[in-house]
Amino acid sequence: MDLTLMTKPGPEAPDMPVDGLVEKHLRKKLEKIEARLGGKPLVARAVLAELPVGFEATITLHGSPDVVSHARESELLAAVDAALQKLTRQVETRMDKASGKERGRRASGTQHKAGIA
C-alpha cells in the first residue's frame, strides 16, 4: 500500500505536528480495506488540515473510480476515524453493487410490489 500523508497547518500555528499514532492508525485501517478489495495494492492520499475550530481529514483512494471522504471534528484522531468510516462505507457499497447483491434485492422487491411475482 502506498500512503501519502500531507498536513495543512492552521492559521495560528506555523506547522501541524502529526505523531506516528495517526499514520499507524491510517495504515492499519487502510490495510483492512485493501484486504476487503482482494489484496489489490491501494494508493491512498490523506490530507489533514487544522481549522480555526477543529480538524479536517480528507482521504482519497486512487483507482477506477477514485473514492473520496471528508470529515470535520474537534480532535484530529476523531476526524481521521470519521473519514475512514465514510470511506469504508463507500467501498462496501461499491463492492455490493459490483457483486449484484443489492441489485438482486432491489429487483425482487420491485417485482413483488408491482404484483408481477
C-alpha positions, 0 to 999 in steps of 0.5 A: 500500500502506498500512503501519502500523508500531507498536513495543512497547518492552521492559521495560528500555528506555523506547522501541524505536528502529526505523531506516528499514532495517526499514520499507524492508525491510517495504515492499519485501517487502510490495510483492512480495506485493501484486504476487503478489495482482494489484496489489490495494492491501494494508493491512498492520499490523506490530507489533514488540515487544522481549522480555526475550530477543529480538524479536517481529514480528507482521504482519497483512494486512487483507482477506477473510480477514485473514492473520496471522504471528508470529515470535520471534528474537534480532535484530529484522531476523531476526524481521521476515524470519521473519514475512514468510516465514510470511506469504508462505507463507500467501498462496501457499497461499491463492492455490493453493487459490483457483486449484484447483491443489492441489485438482486434485492432491489429487483425482487422487491420491485417485482413483488410490489408491482404484483408481477411475482 
